[in-house]
């Protein structure tokens, strides 16, 4: 099942807020419906957002909307992940060619996501096997699997490719607070793949590394700056520090579209701050405040390598 698709001149997507208990497919007929799905994380994950951006502009063209206005609204739905505006821009570039050309470009981006992430996964798996041997235990954070893409996955795409080679051992995964993308989504995907896995609270992730339970950390990315700084789900930076201390590889898996050459470094990225209600609940005293950062920045010097659909970048400026 695809996370997001184009069927009968409309967008269809899995509502990830209901997983793992319910698998529900949403039919999206308007740009406003798509923006709502993006903001409430019914569709999420950098590559999937790139496809959503592309399909959203195509939908606007099909519906006869003001395409440029719609494109701007979609691009601003979530500010941190560069893939969203990338997908919007790719289809908007076909505006002068008409609605059909825009739809075809969006469908091409959709199909190409599957191929590119499969290539990425196999490249990353081989890189790990070459350095760590034929049986590898890994740690991951958030969800960078098929649900974050169209079908394959980035970080979990590497895990999937390791499984193809009989090289995956055990996977430890952070629950990923406050919305539990790890505990809900990554654990569900690993279960579907039949891979042994253990969920830990976010703050226990560095201890898993320090105790020698894993051989490598694999994460996705929402934006990679020109200097190699990596923006990913909040909680990634502590794992990178722990991996550095433990002397194990910290591998970032992301398609080329996640690399943003126009952003010099991670300090220039707008970090999304989400609703305090995601953190504050019945156990918090009335009147307490929350700072709900959705992402953090891992400095380039903590990244062992970045694997994309085209290359391996080993700890140096991207150029």
Buried (B, 14 or more C-beta within 10 A) or exposed (E): EBBBBBEEEBBBBBBBBEBBEEEEEBEBEBBEBBBBBBEEBBBBBBBBBBBBBBBBBBBBBBBEBEBEEBBEBBBEBBBBBBBBBBBBBBBBEBBEEEBEBBBBBBBEBBEBBBEBBBBBBBBBBBBBBEBBEEEBBBBBBBBBBBBBBBBBBBBBBBBBBBBEBEBBBBBBBBBBBBBBBBBBBBBBBBEEBEBEBEBBEBEBBBEBBEEEBBBBBBBBBBBBBBBBBBBBBBBBBBBBBBBBEBEBBBBBBBBEBBBBEEBEBBEBBEBBBBEEEEBBEEEEEEEEEBEBEBBBBBBBEBBBBBBBBEEEBEEEEBE
